[in-house]
């Protein structure tokens, strides 16, 4: 009869698979001060080089247009990949096709109807 082996669960430093929280970036309107959007960083540049073998860092310059007062947020630079969404449930953010000069991606944020 084979010898019984006791299996133990170890508490190693294994990382969970899937999206990881690498921090948040929040865009606020420069004119009225309202929080417009949040960007959840899911993969930083070091992770992307390890997993993808990608040639270099990914840097994205973003800006949001405030549909509440007509102003804009300051431009922010985000390092790595991200997921985006409105800062609260009462807002809706839409991708704009024509980003201003010096900006990679622009969004328009407005109230939900």
Secondary structure as the mmCIF struct_conf table of DSSP 4:
data_model
#
loop_
_struct_conf.conf_type_id
_struct_conf.id
_struct_conf.beg_label_comp_id
_struct_conf.beg_label_asym_id
_struct_conf.beg_label_seq_id
_struct_conf.end_label_comp_id
_struct_conf.end_label_asym_id
_struct_conf.end_label_seq_id
HELX_LH_PP_P HELX_LH_PP_P1 UNK A 2 UNK A 4
HELX_LH_PP_P HELX_LH_PP_P2 UNK A 14 UNK A 16
BEND BEND1 UNK A 17 UNK A 18
STRN STRN1 UNK A 24 UNK A 28
STRN STRN2 UNK A 29 UNK A 29
TURN_TY1_P TURN_TY1_P1 UNK A 30 UNK A 32
STRN STRN3 UNK A 35 UNK A 43
HELX_RH_AL_P HELX_RH_AL_P1 UNK A 45 UNK A 52
BEND BEND2 UNK A 55 UNK A 56
STRN STRN4 UNK A 59 UNK A 66
TURN_TY1_P TURN_TY1_P2 UNK A 67 UNK A 69
BEND BEND3 UNK A 70 UNK A 70
STRN STRN5 UNK A 72 UNK A 73
HELX_LH_PP_P HELX_LH_PP_P3 UNK A 74 UNK A 75
STRN STRN6 UNK A 76 UNK A 79
BEND BEND4 UNK A 80 UNK A 80
STRN STRN7 UNK A 81 UNK A 86
BEND BEND5 UNK A 87 UNK A 88
TURN_TY1_P TURN_TY1_P3 UNK A 89 UNK A 90
STRN STRN8 UNK A 91 UNK A 96
BEND BEND6 UNK A 97 UNK A 98
HELX_LH_PP_P HELX_LH_PP_P4 UNK A 99 UNK A 100
TURN_TY1_P TURN_TY1_P4 UNK A 101 UNK A 102
BEND BEND7 UNK A 104 UNK A 104
STRN STRN9 UNK A 105 UNK A 111
#
